[in-house]
Amino acid sequence: MALDPQPNAAGNVAAYRDGAGTIRSRRPGGELPLMAYERLYMPHVATCCPVLAAC
């Protein structure tokens, strides 16, 4: 899933970069809350303004 490049406290995707440099993401929840090494991000589709649409 594409994420916005900047962390966003209103986001619903937790993401971090692993030791190999790969970005890992997941949906935090009650049993597995946001970890100290993760940041919240907004999915890009939630904030994207299509080129043809009037935003």
Secondary structure, 3 states (H helix, E strand, C coil): CCECCCCCCCCCEEEEECCCCCEEEECCCCCCCCCCCCEEECEHHHHCCCCCCCC
